[in-house]
Amino acid sequence: MIENLAYKDMRANQERHHLLDTVDFLRLDATRKLDTDRKSDLGQFFTPASVAHLLASLFECTSPTITLLDAGAGVGSLFSAYVAHLCEKDTPPEHIHIVAYEIDELLLEYLQETLHLCQKACEQADIQFTGEIVQKDFLADGVELLAGTLFAPASERPAFTCALLNPPYRKIQTGSTERKLLQRIGVETSNLYTAFLAIATQLLATSGELVAITPRSFCNGPYFKNFRKSFLETMSLHRLHVYDSRKQAFRDNDVLQENIILHAVKEREKPSTVIISSSSGPEDDFILMHEVEYTQVVHQEDPEAFIRVVQDDLSEHIVRNMSTFRASLGELGLQVSTGRVVDFRAEAFLRPEPEPDTIPLLYPTHVSYGSVTWPKLDSKKPNALLDVEQSRTLQVPNEYYVLVKRFSAKEEKKRIVAAVYDPTTMPATTVGFENHLNYFHQHGRGLTPILARGLAAYLNATLVDSFFRQFNGHTQVNATDLRNIKYPSRQQLEALGEKIGDQFPTQCELDQLIKEELLDMPEEEVEQ
């Protein structure tokens, strides 16, 4: 009897390994065969085995019957990894049912093979297995299930215990069919991946679990605000995982994107803590785990509902030090806006070099750490804006401002790059800021020189940049993000500005100055 059990366990292990190895071969084969343009149109990025394995391991579900939704299944990498994971449990479920959505008919043969392999693995583990492929657009069909039709009322829709997603990543245009469909179920979002998450969330049963790998961009910014608010009201975050490298998660598809893996449960009551984990990439077995208070990740009073990824003890120290700053921009009497000059709309007014009838025009290329260099005659960007009646609405008074680049280059070490705009160096009464710059102002007018220097110094601090990275997973710095940061008091900023001379201090000198003037912060934390 013992020999029979040992043989059975060996056969079960062989089936599971065969399942995972074969499905990953199917993934690589599909990646090689499918047309690149088609994959781009559908937003397809197939999940590598190492990533699928991590996602599958995050579920906590102990129900005897597992009903799993895989929306955008590809070749079945995700659900097969979860089936293998369930087969290995000491107390496996009695029944697993998979619902795999896939719109691309070229992948159906791969999916059928994966379902067959899952069934064989479950047979060896004494688990009843059923599965179905739904060859429909998940977004359209999900809306129909949720909104209901005459023949299929919403009350009869399925309620899944688990949802496992690597959703497609593609923008949803205003006025598109997708936008109109989503409006039927009260979902407002600008990308397919958050649309898939929103629908999957609504299709989950109470206490159902969602595990997904997505771009990190939904964690902050105005475009995903409505989605975040709805998602965080319905779901509770239990685990977040990030890869330190932007290139690793989907390197077979040559994708450069910061991703996040999330595990969330459909429940109103929030847990006291969230586990934040990180690794260098999917092949790295060394995973750093860090448990933080839920309120550090999601601030209840935050109107933007940002999700902050506090990865380690240093991140907690950063949060703690930033919490000493309490002032909002509104309380400081300041505002931040994007530059008024959208160059393709103002093309008729752009000039490559300054001329007698022009004013200075600044692009991000003119802005570097702490200072502005204008004009840059060797730049491909214009340096001047024609000063005529039609361009007056694009101009602001030539006064002191703080400029922040909206996009940082991939090779730049810092996300936030701030500079003082000094009007005394510019031969004009007005100036133009291009739309890829943010500028701080006081009701449309400039700042005092001392305040501008102090504000630029604060924004350039390593502390602020590190804090910003906790909720911003891409290279864009939106005005909304800058409004969401807390600031020192006006008095503190002006005292800091008094310490800044005509030559902006080096990063090391600046961080030391921030420590001395604003913080009681250990030296080693400043240097990180």
C-alpha positions, 0 to 999 in steps of 0.5 A: 500500500505504501509503495502504491501511494509513493508511486501515485505521488511520483506520478502526480509530481511528474504530471504537474512538472509536465504540465508547467513545462509544456505550457511554457513551451506553448507560450514560447511557441505562440510568442514566436508565431503570432504577428507582432502588430496583432499582439500590440493591437490586442495588448497581448503579453504572455506570462512567463512560467516564473511569473505565473508561479508567483501569482498562483502562490498568492491565493489563500482560498481553501474552498472545496470548489474553486471557480477560477476566472482567467480573463485573457488567458493566452495559452493558459499559463496562469490558470495552469500554474494555479492548477499545479499549485492546488494539486500540490496542497496537502488538502487539495480542493474537490473540484476545480472549474476554469473559465478561460476567456480568449478572443484570439482564435489563433490561441484556441488550439494552445488553450485546448491542450493546456486544459487537457494537461490540467485535467490529467494533472488533476486526475493524478491528484484525485481532483475533479476538473472541468474547464471551458474556453469562452471565445468572446471579448471579455470586456463586452461579455463581462458588461453583458453579464453584469448589466444583464439582458432580457434572456440573461438577467444579471442575477444569474451571472457567475460568481467566481471564487478566484480571478487570475489576470494578466490583462491586456494593456492598451488605451481606451479612447474617449467615445470608443465602443469600450468606453460606452460599454463600460459606462453601462456598469458605471466604470470610468477608466482609460486603459483596458487593464484597469477595465478588466480588473474592474469587471473581474472584481464585480464578477467575484463572489463575496470574499473572492480573491483577485491576483493580477500582474499589471502596469504600476501606473494605476497606483497614482495619477488623475487618469486612474483616480475613479478606478482606484476609488472604486477598487479600494472601496470594494477590495482589500489589498493583502499583498503587493509585489514589485520587481526592481528591474523594469525589464524583467517581467516580460523580457521575452516580449521586449516590454519596458514597463514597471509592473506590480503584482497584487493580491486583493480580497473582496471585502469591505473591512480592511486588514491591519497590515499589507505584505510588500515584497520585492525581488530583482526579477522573476528568476530571483528566488530571494524575495524581500518581505516587509509587512506595513500598516494598511494605512501607510499604503492607502491613506483614508483621508487621501482624496486621490486614493494613491497606493503607496508601495512601502518596500522596506525599513528604509521606505518606512523611515522615508514615510515617517520623515515625510509625515513631519511635513503637513502643509498642502500647496493650497495652505501655502497659497501656491498652485502647480500647473502644466505649461500652457504651450502645446507645441503642435497647436502653437506651431505657427508661433514657435521660433528656433531662436530668439528674435526681436518680436519673440519671448523666451520659450522653455522646454524640459531640455532647458531645465536641469537640476536646480537651474535653467539654461536658455537659449539652447541653440543646438537643441532641436526644440524651439527657443522662442514664442512669437509675441502676438495677440493670438499667443498672449493666453500662452504666456505668463508674467516673467517672474520667479517660478519653480519648474519641474519636468513632467517626464524624466529620461530613463537614464536619469537617477531622479524622477523629480527634477526641479529648477528655479526660473530666474526672470532677471536672466531673461530679456522679456516681460512675459515667458512661455512654458511648454506643456511638458513642464510643470510650474509652481506659481501664486494665482498665475503670478511668480513667487518670491526669489527666496520661496522659489529657491527653498521650494526647488531645494525641497523638491530636489531632495533625495528624501522627496524623490524616494517618497515619490517613487513609493506611489509613482511607478513610471517616469511621469511627474503629474501636477496632481502628484505634486499637489498630493505631496505634503510640504514644509511650512512657508516659513521653513521653505523660506529659511531653506531658500536663504541657504541657497545661493546663486550656485545650486548646491550639489545633491550631497550638499542639498540632502545634508542641508535638508537634514539640518534645516528640516529633519532630525534624520540619521545620516545613512538614510539621507545618503540612500 
